[in-house]
Amino acid sequence: MKKANHLKRFPLAVGECIYEPAMTVRGSQHRKADVANFVKAKEPEVELRIVPDGREYAGAIEVIGVWKGWWLTHRKLIGYVPKEVVAALDGANAKRIVRARLVRTFVDDEGFVDVTIQVVGPKSDFKRYQRQRRNDEGDVLFEAPDSH
């Protein structure tokens, strides 16, 4: 079993805020071998990549695990950003300006894997995203912090 918290390694940049505070990467259970290698790596990182038009799941956002091996840097698909978050980012024209921040990773001896990320982006665009990301009752799901 291995679990780790990673937020201290990835500070927010000046002018950034958290759009989604803690989000489980979807589909990681279908990529257990790659995710397990990612989680066991010394200093794993994550990147977001938009699936291009013309491919299956066009417009979806892939979560790419990045880690260093003996000679190469590995970049593997470890899952996807949830579709409701992608829809809000798309509606706010924010898909290309956000980045992922690794929160925590976990793998147990039976092969269960879990990767939790944050989506962060410019404070200047957060209100637009927030308006898009409301539940059916119109309640805000997450408020931006006043300062960082």
Residue frames relative to the residue before (quaternion, step in Angstrom):
aa qw qx qy qz dx dy dz
M 1.0000 0.0000 0.0000 0.0000 0.00 0.00 0.00
K 0.0462 0.7797 -0.6238 0.0301 3.53 -1.04 0.80
K 0.0720 0.7667 -0.6362 0.0470 3.53 -0.94 0.93
A 0.0063 0.8020 -0.5960 0.0409 3.53 -1.10 0.70
N 0.2813 -0.7045 0.6247 0.1852 3.52 -1.25 0.62
H 0.1894 -0.8448 0.4993 0.0334 3.56 -0.85 1.01
L 0.4312 0.7520 -0.4468 0.2214 3.63 1.17 -0.26
K 0.6268 0.5580 -0.3549 0.4121 3.62 0.95 -0.73
R 0.6499 0.5265 -0.3144 0.4490 3.58 1.15 -0.57
F 0.7738 0.3044 -0.1438 0.5366 3.59 1.20 -0.46
P 0.0655 -0.8284 0.5555 0.0301 3.62 0.31 1.16
L 0.5492 -0.5787 0.4818 0.3624 3.54 -1.26 0.45
A 0.4292 -0.6725 0.5376 0.2731 3.55 -1.07 0.73
V 0.6307 -0.4998 0.4159 0.4236 3.56 -1.24 0.35
G 0.8044 0.2649 -0.2087 0.4891 3.56 -0.90 0.94
E 0.6096 0.5394 -0.3563 0.4588 3.59 1.27 0.08
C 0.0371 -0.7593 0.6452 0.0763 3.53 -1.31 0.36
I 0.5686 -0.6019 0.4499 0.3347 3.54 -1.32 0.30
Y 0.2681 -0.7630 0.5719 0.1374 3.57 -0.74 1.10
E 0.7736 0.0562 -0.0056 0.6311 3.60 1.02 -0.86
P 0.3589 -0.8099 0.4235 0.1895 3.61 -0.38 1.21
A 0.7983 -0.0805 0.0796 0.5916 3.63 0.94 -0.73
M 0.0933 0.8135 -0.5538 0.1509 3.52 -0.32 1.28
T 0.3573 -0.7240 0.5493 0.2153 3.57 -0.80 1.02
V 0.4520 -0.6667 0.5227 0.2793 3.56 -0.93 0.92
R 0.3412 -0.7603 0.5220 0.1818 3.59 -0.75 1.07
G 0.8090 0.3119 -0.2216 0.4462 3.56 -1.11 0.73
S 0.4377 0.7148 -0.4638 0.2869 3.60 1.20 0.03
Q 0.5786 0.5945 -0.3755 0.4132 3.62 1.14 -0.49
H 0.6624 0.4975 -0.2964 0.4751 3.59 1.22 -0.48
R 0.7279 0.3498 -0.2014 0.5543 3.59 1.31 -0.12
K 0.0723 0.8808 -0.4668 0.0336 3.54 1.13 0.76
A 0.6603 0.5145 -0.3338 0.4334 3.61 0.85 -0.85
D 0.6928 0.4599 -0.2826 0.4783 3.60 0.84 -0.94
V 0.6599 0.4999 -0.3154 0.4639 3.59 0.95 -0.85
A 0.6366 0.5224 -0.3362 0.4570 3.60 0.96 -0.77
N 0.6434 0.5014 -0.3202 0.4818 3.61 0.97 -0.79
F 0.6280 0.5357 -0.3166 0.4674 3.58 1.03 -0.83
V 0.6920 0.4865 -0.2785 0.4548 3.59 0.81 -1.04
K 0.7048 0.4694 -0.2654 0.4609 3.60 0.99 -0.80
A 0.4986 0.6633 -0.4268 0.3595 3.60 1.24 -0.23
K 0.6285 -0.5819 0.3802 0.3491 3.54 -1.21 0.60
E 0.8132 -0.0005 0.0372 0.5809 3.61 0.80 -0.95
P 0.0362 -0.8339 0.5508 0.0045 3.61 0.38 1.19
E 0.1024 -0.7606 0.6388 0.0541 3.54 -1.25 0.59
V 0.2473 -0.7587 0.5783 0.1699 3.57 -1.27 0.26
E 0.1146 -0.7506 0.6471 0.0690 3.52 -1.27 0.60
L 0.3286 -0.7059 0.5849 0.2272 3.55 -1.26 0.41
R 0.0134 -0.7829 0.6219 -0.0056 3.55 -1.09 0.76
I 0.3467 -0.7330 0.5501 0.1999 3.57 -0.81 1.03
V 0.4261 -0.6834 0.5297 0.2661 3.57 -0.91 0.95
P 0.4098 -0.7496 0.4605 0.2412 3.62 -0.63 1.08
D 0.6367 -0.5089 0.4171 0.4021 3.56 -1.29 0.43
G 0.7416 0.4011 -0.2956 0.4491 3.54 -1.14 0.62
R 0.6748 0.4255 -0.2967 0.5249 3.59 1.24 -0.21
E 0.6120 -0.5052 0.4361 0.4244 3.55 -1.25 0.34
Y 0.8150 0.1707 -0.1871 0.5212 3.57 -1.01 0.88
A 0.1499 0.8086 -0.5518 0.1386 3.61 1.07 0.66
G 0.7828 0.2951 -0.2532 0.4859 3.54 -0.95 0.96
A 0.5233 0.6070 -0.4249 0.4210 3.59 1.22 -0.24
I 0.3288 -0.7213 0.5659 0.2266 3.57 -1.25 0.32
E 0.2607 -0.7696 0.5707 0.1188 3.55 -0.66 1.19
V 0.2649 -0.7033 0.6325 0.1873 3.54 -1.21 0.63
I 0.1470 -0.8005 0.5803 0.0281 3.54 -0.60 1.23
G 0.2778 -0.7442 0.5876 0.1536 3.54 -0.85 1.03
V 0.0925 -0.7905 0.6052 0.0166 3.56 -0.89 0.97
W 0.1914 0.7645 -0.6003 0.1360 3.56 -0.88 0.99
K 0.4627 -0.6845 0.5001 0.2593 3.52 -1.21 0.61
G 0.2229 -0.7423 0.6196 0.1243 3.51 -1.03 0.91
W 0.7730 -0.3092 0.2359 0.5012 3.57 -1.20 -0.41
W 0.8278 0.1365 -0.0439 0.5424 3.58 0.86 -0.97
L 0.7885 0.3033 -0.1310 0.5188 3.57 1.08 -0.67
T 0.3802 -0.6359 0.6005 0.3008 3.49 -1.36 0.25
H 0.2704 -0.7771 0.5529 0.1315 3.56 -0.73 1.10
R 0.0288 -0.7534 0.6569 0.0074 3.54 -1.12 0.82
K 0.1035 0.8088 -0.5629 0.1353 3.56 -0.40 1.26
L 0.5059 -0.6057 0.5201 0.3266 3.52 -1.17 0.68
I 0.0693 -0.8099 0.5818 0.0278 3.58 -0.75 1.05
G 0.7893 -0.2135 0.1219 0.5626 3.60 1.25 -0.07
Y 0.4786 -0.6630 0.5109 0.2651 3.52 -1.35 -0.32
V 0.5111 -0.5685 0.5400 0.3522 3.53 -1.34 0.40
P 0.5535 -0.6232 0.4224 0.3561 3.65 -0.89 0.81
K 0.5909 -0.6385 0.3715 0.3243 3.56 -0.99 0.91
E 0.6275 0.5358 -0.3565 0.4383 3.63 1.04 -0.60
V 0.6327 0.5002 -0.3254 0.4936 3.59 1.12 -0.62
V 0.6274 0.5285 -0.3293 0.4676 3.60 1.01 -0.82
A 0.6512 0.5204 -0.3172 0.4522 3.59 0.95 -0.86
A 0.6669 0.4864 -0.3029 0.4763 3.60 0.97 -0.82
L 0.6394 0.5097 -0.3269 0.4738 3.59 0.98 -0.78
D 0.6451 0.5210 -0.3099 0.4652 3.57 1.01 -0.85
G 0.6807 0.4986 -0.2840 0.4555 3.57 0.91 -0.93
A 0.7126 0.4134 -0.2402 0.5134 3.57 1.17 -0.59
N 0.3987 -0.7261 0.4591 0.3209 3.60 1.31 0.08
A 0.4800 0.6964 -0.4026 0.3501 3.56 1.04 0.81
K 0.3812 0.7602 -0.4719 0.2325 3.63 1.22 0.02
R 0.7497 0.4230 -0.2226 0.4577 3.59 0.95 -0.82
I 0.7030 0.4722 -0.2715 0.4572 3.61 1.23 -0.14
V 0.6204 0.5326 -0.3542 0.4539 3.61 1.24 -0.01
R 0.1587 -0.7590 0.6200 0.1198 3.52 -1.32 0.27
A 0.4621 -0.6606 0.5134 0.2943 3.55 -1.27 0.31
R 0.1393 -0.7505 0.6422 0.0698 3.51 -1.22 0.67
L 0.3786 -0.7483 0.5014 0.2130 3.59 -0.61 1.13
V 0.2287 -0.7842 0.5670 0.1061 3.58 -0.76 1.10
R 0.7757 -0.2291 0.1804 0.5597 3.59 0.63 -1.11
T 0.1884 -0.7524 0.6228 0.1024 3.52 -1.32 0.48
F 0.0102 -0.7944 0.6068 -0.0253 3.54 -1.18 0.64
V 0.0960 0.7364 -0.6687 0.0359 3.55 -1.16 0.74
D 0.1852 -0.7887 0.5736 0.1208 3.59 -0.93 0.86
D 0.7183 -0.4734 0.3115 0.4035 3.56 -1.31 0.16
E 0.6638 0.4857 -0.3023 0.4818 3.60 1.21 -0.41
G 0.6181 -0.5901 0.3326 0.3990 3.61 1.26 0.02
F 0.4371 0.6637 -0.4924 0.3549 3.62 1.20 0.17
V 0.0636 -0.7974 0.6000 0.0079 3.57 -0.89 0.96
D 0.0144 0.7819 -0.6230 0.0198 3.55 -1.16 0.65
V 0.0377 -0.7659 0.6418 -0.0056 3.54 -1.01 0.93
T 0.0935 -0.7883 0.6078 0.0210 3.57 -0.81 1.05
I 0.0550 -0.8000 0.5974 -0.0085 3.55 -0.91 1.01
Q 0.2998 -0.6618 0.6361 0.2600 3.50 -1.44 0.06
V 0.2593 -0.6915 0.6375 0.2194 3.52 -1.28 0.43
V 0.0232 -0.8033 0.5943 -0.0320 3.57 -0.72 1.10
G 0.0737 0.7945 -0.5994 0.0639 3.53 -1.20 0.56
P 0.7549 -0.3913 0.2633 0.4557 3.57 -1.28 -0.07
K 0.5277 -0.6239 0.4787 0.3213 3.57 -1.02 0.83
S 0.6235 0.5841 -0.3350 0.3972 3.57 1.02 -0.79
D 0.7429 0.3788 -0.2183 0.5069 3.62 1.14 -0.51
F 0.4546 0.7272 -0.4364 0.2722 3.59 1.24 -0.16
K 0.6401 0.5390 -0.3467 0.4237 3.64 0.86 -0.83
R 0.6366 0.5195 -0.3264 0.4673 3.58 1.01 -0.79
Y 0.6458 0.5002 -0.3095 0.4867 3.57 1.00 -0.83
Q 0.6493 0.5423 -0.3134 0.4313 3.56 0.91 -0.95
R 0.6323 0.5265 -0.3317 0.4615 3.61 0.99 -0.76
Q 0.6703 0.4931 -0.2918 0.4717 3.59 1.05 -0.72
R 0.7403 0.4277 -0.2036 0.4770 3.56 1.08 -0.79
R 0.3367 0.7211 -0.5303 0.2923 3.56 0.49 1.18
N 0.4465 -0.6750 0.5031 0.3032 3.55 -1.08 0.59
D 0.7666 -0.4046 0.2446 0.4345 3.59 -1.28 0.08
E 0.6870 0.4671 -0.2885 0.4759 3.60 1.10 -0.58
G 0.5414 -0.6389 0.3939 0.3788 3.59 1.25 -0.09
D 0.4614 0.6748 -0.4548 0.3534 3.59 1.25 0.21
V 0.4592 -0.6538 0.5219 0.2989 3.55 -1.07 0.73
L 0.3758 -0.7529 0.4982 0.2089 3.57 -0.81 0.98
F 0.8032 0.0054 0.0245 0.5952 3.58 1.11 -0.59
E 0.2493 -0.7671 0.5772 0.1279 3.56 -0.83 0.99
A 0.4823 -0.6470 0.5053 0.3058 3.56 -1.06 0.73
P 0.4683 -0.6478 0.5088 0.3197 3.59 -0.99 0.70
D 0.5667 -0.6302 0.4155 0.3304 3.57 -1.11 0.66
S 0.8179 -0.0022 0.0262 0.5748 3.57 0.99 -0.70
H 0.1433 -0.7498 0.6391 0.0944 3.52 -1.36 0.42
